[in-house]
Amino acid sequence: MKKEELCTSQFYLAKVIGQPTLQKIKIIRLLSNTATVELLEGGNYGVAKLSDIQPLTD
């Protein structure tokens, strides 16, 4: 997704660097090409490329 399409108050699915599968995340901080994210399962933090973030569909 593009930086303009992302919001820190919403949940997303993302391929977090170092994680083997898609993770449910909340964006903490947006940078130019990456985002600092909180993994909702476990409460850990990580980094995801903006291009690897997708909307969460329930």
Backbone as JSON, one array per atom type, in Angstrom:
{
  "sequence": "MKKEELCTSQFYLAKVIGQPTLQKIKIIRLLSNTATVELLEGGNYGVAKLSDIQPLTD",
  "N": [[0.85, -1.18, 0.0], [0.3, 2.35, -0.36], [1.88, 5.05, 1.39], [0.13, 7.17, 1.92], [-2.31, 5.88, 2.07], [-2.41, 4.51, 4.41], [-3.14, 4.21, 7.92], [-2.56, 4.98, 11.33], [-4.38, 4.13, 13.21], [-5.72, 1.85, 12.5], [-6.11, -1.7, 11.79], [-4.08, -4.11, 10.09], [-2.94, -6.6, 7.68], [0.27, -7.99, 7.32], [3.47, -8.79, 5.88], [5.81, -9.21, 8.0], [9.16, -8.33, 8.59], [11.34, -10.98, 9.17], [9.41, -12.7, 10.11], [7.63, -15.7, 9.4], [5.06, -15.88, 8.26], [2.04, -14.12, 7.19], [1.1, -11.46, 9.32], [-1.17, -10.17, 11.76], [-1.4, -6.8, 12.29], [-0.76, -3.6, 13.91], [-0.13, -0.33, 12.98], [2.54, 1.55, 14.18], [4.39, 3.6, 13.61], [4.89, 5.44, 10.67], [7.28, 5.4, 8.11], [9.38, 6.39, 5.32], [9.56, 4.18, 3.44], [8.98, 2.01, 4.98], [7.34, 0.64, 7.91], [7.03, 0.87, 11.42], [5.71, -1.61, 13.38], [3.22, -3.11, 15.52], [2.82, -6.38, 16.51], [-0.15, -8.04, 16.79], [-0.65, -10.5, 17.91], [0.94, -11.59, 20.57], [2.2, -9.17, 21.09], [4.68, -8.16, 20.29], [7.14, -6.1, 18.57], [7.9, -4.96, 15.25], [9.2, -4.58, 11.88], [7.86, -3.61, 8.78], [7.7, -3.61, 5.23], [6.15, -1.02, 3.38], [4.97, -1.81, 1.01], [4.31, -4.43, 1.55], [2.13, -4.45, 3.17], [-1.31, -4.98, 3.71], [-4.88, -4.46, 3.45], [-6.93, -5.45, 6.22], [-9.2, -8.0, 6.09], [-12.15, -9.15, 7.36]],
  "CA": [[0.0, 0.0, 0.0], [1.02, 3.61, -0.34], [1.91, 5.7, 2.71], [-1.08, 8.0, 2.06], [-3.47, 5.02, 2.27], [-2.29, 3.84, 5.7], [-3.51, 4.99, 9.09], [-2.04, 4.34, 12.53], [-5.45, 3.68, 14.1], [-6.39, 0.69, 11.93], [-5.39, -2.96, 11.77], [-3.73, -4.58, 8.75], [-2.14, -7.81, 7.54], [1.55, -7.62, 6.72], [4.63, -9.67, 5.95], [6.76, -8.53, 8.88], [10.52, -8.82, 8.39], [11.74, -11.98, 10.15], [8.29, -13.58, 10.44], [7.41, -16.59, 8.25], [3.71, -15.78, 7.68], [1.36, -12.83, 7.36], [0.78, -11.16, 10.71], [-2.13, -9.1, 12.02], [-0.56, -5.74, 12.88], [-1.2, -2.22, 14.07], [1.0, 0.53, 12.63], [2.98, 2.46, 15.23], [5.0, 4.77, 12.98], [5.14, 5.34, 9.23], [8.48, 6.0, 7.58], [9.24, 6.58, 3.89], [9.3, 2.91, 2.75], [8.68, 0.98, 5.97], [6.54, 1.04, 9.07], [7.21, 0.16, 12.68], [4.4, -2.2, 13.64], [3.02, -3.97, 16.68], [2.15, -7.63, 16.18], [-1.26, -8.16, 17.74], [-0.48, -11.77, 18.63], [2.2, -11.6, 21.29], [2.58, -7.83, 21.5], [6.03, -7.79, 19.88], [7.25, -5.05, 17.57], [8.69, -5.34, 14.09], [9.25, -3.65, 10.75], [7.27, -4.14, 7.55], [7.73, -2.74, 4.07], [4.81, -0.51, 3.07], [4.42, -2.59, -0.1], [3.89, -5.73, 2.07], [0.98, -4.24, 4.05], [-2.57, -5.07, 3.0], [-6.03, -4.26, 4.34], [-7.43, -6.61, 6.97], [-10.58, -8.32, 5.72], [-12.71, -10.15, 8.29]],
  "C": [[0.89, 1.24, 0.0], [0.9, 4.25, 1.05], [0.64, 6.51, 2.95], [-2.33, 7.18, 2.37], [-3.49, 4.38, 3.66], [-2.61, 4.78, 6.85], [-3.04, 4.25, 10.35], [-3.14, 3.81, 13.45], [-6.2, 2.46, 13.58], [-5.49, -0.54, 11.97], [-5.19, -3.42, 10.33], [-3.12, -5.97, 8.84], [-0.84, -7.41, 6.87], [2.55, -8.76, 6.83], [5.68, -8.9, 6.73], [8.13, -9.16, 8.69], [10.9, -9.76, 9.53], [10.63, -12.94, 10.56], [7.95, -14.42, 9.21], [6.05, -16.43, 7.56], [3.17, -14.37, 7.83], [0.95, -12.67, 8.82], [-0.29, -10.07, 10.77], [-1.38, -8.04, 12.8], [-1.35, -4.46, 13.11], [0.03, -1.36, 13.8], [1.29, 1.49, 13.78], [3.52, 3.75, 14.62], [5.26, 4.49, 11.51], [6.42, 6.07, 8.87], [8.33, 6.08, 6.05], [8.89, 5.29, 3.14], [8.92, 1.77, 3.68], [7.79, 1.53, 7.07], [6.99, 0.24, 10.28], [5.82, -0.32, 13.08], [4.4, -2.98, 14.94], [2.28, -5.21, 16.21], [1.08, -7.87, 17.22], [-1.21, -9.46, 18.51], [0.9, -11.75, 19.29], [2.69, -10.24, 21.71], [3.99, -7.42, 21.16], [5.99, -6.69, 18.83], [8.12, -5.53, 16.42], [8.65, -4.25, 13.04], [8.66, -4.35, 9.54], [7.44, -3.12, 6.43], [6.31, -2.26, 3.79], [4.17, -1.33, 1.96], [3.93, -3.97, 0.35], [2.7, -5.63, 3.01], [-0.29, -4.26, 3.21], [-3.73, -4.88, 3.97], [-6.45, -5.55, 5.02], [-8.88, -6.82, 6.58], [-11.07, -9.43, 6.64], [-13.82, -10.93, 7.65]]
}
